[in-house]
Amino acid sequence: MKKITGLVLIVMLLCCLAACKPAPADGMGRYVITVIDEEGKPVEGVTIQICDEGSCLVATTDAKGTVTHEAALYPYEIHLLKAPEGYVLDNGLYTLPEAGGSVEITLKKQ
């Protein structure tokens, strides 16, 4: 019985370790911007700008409608620069959580 219990604990530990992702280095955060349409479907090809107090980075959403940004902790501002054909460009300003995290933006179809 002790062997089975020990084996179960080892398997559980290995599963937990396999599921864990390494934490970002101190002072770094992982930010995910997701753009969807009104039906909840991802929107590929949205050009966005990620800005801190001194510079901006331009990126384009992938097939899952996401852009991932790994950088120093900061409440980055998000601006949409270009929407794919068939969508209305949203001129809103979005802010990512300072400690890392995500924001979801919904675009309207034309």
C-alpha positions in Angstrom: 0.0 0.0 0.0 2.9 2.4 0.8 4.4 1.7 -2.6 1.2 2.6 -4.4 0.7 5.7 -2.3 4.2 6.8 -3.0 3.8 6.1 -6.7 0.6 8.1 -6.9 2.3 11.0 -5.2 5.2 10.9 -7.6 2.8 10.8 -10.6 0.8 13.7 -9.2 4.0 15.7 -8.7 5.2 15.0 -12.2 1.8 16.1 -13.6 2.0 19.3 -11.7 5.5 20.1 -12.8 4.6 19.4 -16.5 1.6 21.7 -16.3 3.6 24.6 -14.7 5.1 27.2 -16.9 8.3 29.0 -15.8 7.6 32.3 -14.2 9.0 35.3 -16.0 12.2 36.9 -14.6 11.8 39.4 -11.8 10.3 42.6 -13.0 9.0 41.1 -16.2 5.4 40.4 -17.1 3.4 38.5 -19.8 0.7 40.5 -21.5 -1.9 39.1 -23.9 -4.1 41.2 -26.2 -7.0 39.3 -27.8 -9.2 40.8 -30.5 -12.6 39.1 -31.2 -15.6 40.0 -33.2 -19.2 40.4 -31.8 -19.7 36.6 -32.2 -16.6 35.9 -30.1 -14.5 34.7 -33.0 -10.8 35.7 -33.1 -9.9 38.5 -35.6 -6.6 38.0 -37.3 -4.6 40.8 -38.9 -5.5 43.6 -36.5 -2.5 46.0 -36.2 -2.0 47.3 -32.7 0.4 49.6 -30.9 1.7 48.8 -27.4 3.1 51.9 -25.7 5.0 52.7 -22.5 6.0 56.1 -21.4 8.8 56.4 -23.9 8.2 54.1 -26.9 5.8 52.0 -28.8 5.8 48.6 -30.4 3.7 47.7 -33.4 2.3 44.1 -33.7 -0.4 42.2 -35.6 -2.8 39.7 -34.2 -2.3 36.1 -35.2 -4.9 33.5 -36.3 -6.1 33.2 -32.7 -6.7 37.0 -32.6 -3.8 37.4 -30.1 -0.6 39.3 -29.6 1.7 38.3 -26.7 4.0 40.9 -25.2 6.7 39.9 -22.6 8.3 42.9 -21.1 9.0 44.9 -18.0 6.0 45.4 -15.7 4.1 48.5 -16.8 0.5 49.5 -17.5 1.0 49.5 -21.3 -1.5 51.5 -23.4 -3.0 49.7 -26.4 -4.1 51.5 -29.5 -5.7 49.8 -32.6 -4.1 51.1 -35.8 -5.7 49.1 -38.5 -8.6 46.6 -38.7 -8.9 44.0 -41.4 -11.4 44.6 -44.2 -15.0 44.0 -43.0 -14.4 45.4 -39.5 -14.8 48.9 -38.0 -11.6 50.3 -36.5 -12.1 50.9 -32.8 -10.3 54.1 -31.7 -10.6 53.4 -28.0 -7.7 53.4 -25.6 -7.0 50.2 -23.6 -4.7 49.6 -20.7 -3.0 46.4 -19.8 -2.7 45.5 -16.1 0.6 46.6 -14.7 1.5 43.2 -13.2 0.9 41.4 -16.4 -2.4 39.9 -17.7 -4.7 40.3 -20.6 -7.2 42.5 -22.3 -9.9 41.5 -24.7 -11.1 43.9 -27.4 -14.3 43.4 -29.5 -14.5 44.7 -33.0 -17.8 45.4 -34.8 -18.3 44.1 -38.4 -19.2 46.6 -41.0 
